[in-house]
Amino acid sequence: MPPIDKLFKTYQNGIISVVLILFCLSATVFAVFPAISKIQEMVGEVRDLSEQTSLLQKKLDTLNALDEDELRLKLTNALSAVPSERSFPTLFETVEGVAAQTGVVVIQMSITGGATLATPSSSKISAADKKLGTRTIPFTVTVNGSLSAVEQFIASVPTVRRLLRTRVFSITFPKDLRPLTVSMDMDAFYEPLPTNLGTAKTVLPTLSEAEEAVIVRLSNMPLASQGSGSLPPPLIGKAKENPFAP
């Protein structure tokens, strides 16, 4: 058997080549592959950002094509019918306005069903409200007036822009010609504005013909408030720097 040093000298070039190959393979595994993975990750991020930029540009083009003043008017009309908060003052003012227009006298009015002055966005929505699609404020109002005035009051309540709904009413008929007394269980509606507009990939909703017709119908409904004859401006909220941020 030849000595080890002689074998080493004989295969020295081959051993060095093998060591260099192993070193290159190790460098490839521990350096090149992670770099390739990082590059692929960055390429994916750039692709996603490009897609989001394209979607945002399309949304911007759509928004720029809209009439801002017209949208603000539609929003004001919608919020005067279904406010973004409970808006008890406009509720009381509307009932008083309908009463004054129809010739009845409001004897008593009270909020029922545990409605409070808490922030509406923090309140839990009931199953009935979920089915209805909006939140309600149950209240009771008692009015006094002639038969024709009471009939006109009941007929006028659902026609004013601050949307109200009569659930139950009871009439007390006097034996003489004194005015009638009517107690009505009613609902007023409100719905908080959305606080999250979604991500860049969220499709920008558009109003359907039916929804446009509803807004036109609401704008044609009279405001029954007394005094100024109009409801306060809607509380739209503070605009975000990035409206699509969570």
C-alpha positions in Angstrom: 0.0 0.0 0.0 1.5 3.4 -1.0 2.1 5.9 1.7 -0.6 8.5 2.4 1.6 11.4 1.5 2.3 9.8 -1.9 -1.4 9.2 -2.5 -2.1 12.8 -1.6 0.5 14.1 -4.0 -0.9 11.8 -6.7 -4.6 13.0 -6.2 -3.9 16.5 -4.9 -5.5 18.2 -7.9 -8.6 16.0 -7.7 -9.0 16.6 -3.9 -8.7 20.4 -4.4 -11.3 20.3 -7.1 -13.7 18.3 -4.9 -13.2 20.8 -2.1 -13.9 23.7 -4.4 -17.0 22.0 -5.7 -18.3 21.4 -2.2 -17.5 25.0 -1.2 -19.4 26.3 -4.3 -22.4 24.0 -3.5 -22.4 25.2 0.1 -22.3 28.8 -1.0 -25.1 28.2 -3.4 -27.3 26.5 -0.8 -26.7 29.1 2.0 -26.4 32.3 0.0 -27.8 32.1 -3.5 -31.0 30.2 -2.8 -32.1 32.6 0.0 -31.3 35.6 -2.3 -33.4 34.0 -5.0 -36.3 33.5 -2.6 -36.1 37.1 -1.4 -36.1 38.4 -5.0 -39.1 36.3 -5.8 -40.9 37.7 -2.7 -40.0 41.3 -3.7 -41.3 40.6 -7.3 -44.6 39.4 -5.8 -44.9 42.5 -3.6 -44.2 44.7 -6.6 -46.8 42.8 -8.6 -49.4 43.2 -5.8 -48.6 47.0 -5.4 -48.9 47.5 -9.2 -52.3 45.7 -9.1 -53.5 47.8 -6.2 -52.3 51.0 -7.9 -54.2 50.1 -11.0 -57.4 49.4 -9.0 -57.0 52.7 -7.1 -56.5 54.6 -10.3 -59.7 53.1 -11.7 -61.6 54.1 -8.5 -60.1 57.6 -8.7 -61.2 57.9 -12.3 -64.7 56.8 -11.3 -64.9 59.2 -8.4 -63.6 62.1 -10.5 -66.4 61.5 -13.0 -69.0 62.0 -10.3 -70.5 65.3 -9.3 -69.5 66.0 -5.7 -72.2 68.6 -5.1 -74.9 66.2 -6.3 -73.5 63.5 -4.1 -73.5 65.8 -1.1 -77.1 66.8 -1.8 -78.1 63.1 -2.1 -76.3 62.3 1.2 -77.9 65.2 3.0 -81.4 64.2 1.8 -80.8 60.5 2.8 -79.4 61.5 6.2 -82.3 63.8 6.9 -84.6 60.8 6.4 -82.5 58.2 8.2 -79.8 60.0 10.3 -76.5 58.5 11.1 -77.2 58.9 14.8 -80.3 58.8 17.0 -80.9 62.5 16.6 -83.6 62.9 19.3 -84.0 66.6 18.7 -84.9 66.2 15.1 -87.3 63.3 16.1 -89.1 65.5 18.6 -89.1 68.4 16.2 -90.6 66.4 13.4 -93.4 65.0 15.5 -94.2 68.5 16.8 -94.0 69.8 13.2 -96.5 67.2 11.9 -98.8 68.0 14.9 -98.7 71.7 14.1 -99.5 71.1 10.5 -102.4 68.8 11.2 -103.9 70.7 14.1 -103.4 68.2 16.9 -101.7 68.8 20.2 -98.9 66.6 21.5 -99.8 65.7 25.1 -97.0 63.3 25.8 -94.0 61.8 24.0 -91.6 59.3 25.5 -88.7 57.1 24.2 -89.5 53.5 24.9 -87.7 50.1 24.5 -84.6 51.1 26.5 -83.3 53.6 24.0 -80.5 55.7 25.5 -78.3 58.6 24.5 -75.3 56.2 24.1 -73.2 56.3 21.0 -75.2 54.5 18.3 -72.2 52.7 16.8 -71.6 51.0 20.1 -75.1 49.7 20.5 -76.1 46.2 19.7 -78.5 45.8 16.8 -81.6 43.6 17.5 -82.7 40.7 15.3 -85.7 42.7 14.1 -83.4 45.6 13.1 -81.1 43.2 11.3 -84.0 41.9 9.3 -85.2 45.5 8.6 -81.7 46.6 7.6 -81.5 49.6 9.9 -81.7 50.5 13.6 -84.9 51.8 15.2 -85.8 54.1 18.0 -89.1 53.0 19.6 -91.2 55.8 21.1 -94.7 56.6 22.2 -96.6 59.8 21.4 -100.0 60.8 22.7 -101.9 63.5 20.7 -105.3 65.3 21.2 -107.5 66.8 18.5 -110.6 66.5 16.4 -111.3 63.3 14.5 -110.3 64.9 11.1 -107.1 66.3 12.6 -106.2 63.0 14.2 -106.8 61.2 10.9 -104.7 63.7 9.1 -101.9 63.3 11.7 -101.9 59.5 11.4 -101.8 59.8 7.5 -99.1 62.5 7.5 -96.6 60.8 9.9 -95.3 58.3 7.3 -95.0 61.0 4.6 -92.4 63.3 6.1 -88.7 63.0 5.4 -87.6 62.0 8.9 -88.9 58.5 8.4 -91.3 57.3 11.0 -93.4 54.1 11.3 -96.6 53.6 13.3 -96.7 50.1 14.8 -99.8 50.3 17.1 -102.2 53.1 18.0 -105.2 53.3 20.4 -108.0 55.9 20.3 -110.1 57.0 23.2 -113.5 58.2 21.9 -115.2 60.6 24.3 -118.9 60.5 24.9 -119.4 64.1 24.0 -117.8 66.3 21.3 -114.6 66.8 23.1 -111.4 66.1 21.1 -110.1 62.6 20.7 -107.0 61.3 22.5 -104.7 59.0 20.5 -101.7 57.0 21.8 -99.3 55.7 19.1 -96.4 53.3 19.4 -94.0 54.3 16.7 -90.4 53.8 15.4 -87.9 56.3 14.0 -85.0 55.0 12.0 -81.2 55.7 12.1 -78.1 54.0 10.7 -74.5 54.9 11.6 -72.3 55.7 8.6 -69.7 53.0 7.7 -66.2 53.5 9.2 -64.3 51.2 6.9 -64.4 51.5 3.2 -62.6 48.2 2.6 -59.3 47.6 0.8 -58.1 48.6 -2.6 -59.6 45.4 -4.1 -63.0 46.2 -2.7 -65.4 46.9 -5.6 -66.7 50.5 -5.6 -70.5 50.2 -5.2 -72.8 52.2 -7.5 -76.4 53.1 -6.9 -79.0 51.1 -8.8 -81.9 52.6 -10.5 -84.2 51.5 -7.6 -81.9 53.2 -5.1 -81.7 56.4 -7.2 -85.5 56.4 -7.3 -85.7 56.1 -3.5 -83.3 59.1 -3.1 -85.5 61.1 -5.5 -88.6 60.1 -3.5 -86.9 61.1 -0.2 -85.9 64.5 -1.6 -89.5 65.1 -2.6 -90.8 64.3 0.9 -91.4 67.4 3.0 -89.5 68.3 6.2 -91.9 68.7 9.1 -89.5 70.5 11.4 -90.6 73.9 12.9 -88.6 77.0 13.1 -85.9 76.9 10.4 -87.8 74.5 8.3 -84.8 72.2 7.7 -82.9 69.6 9.6 -79.3 70.2 10.8 -76.5 69.3 8.4 -75.5 65.6 8.5 -72.6 64.5 10.7 -70.4 62.9 8.0 -67.3 62.5 10.2 -63.6 63.3 9.8 -62.1 62.3 6.5 -59.2 59.8 6.6 -55.9 60.4 4.9 -56.2 56.9 3.5 -59.9 56.0 3.1 -59.1 52.4 2.3 -57.0 51.8 5.5 -58.5 49.4 8.0 
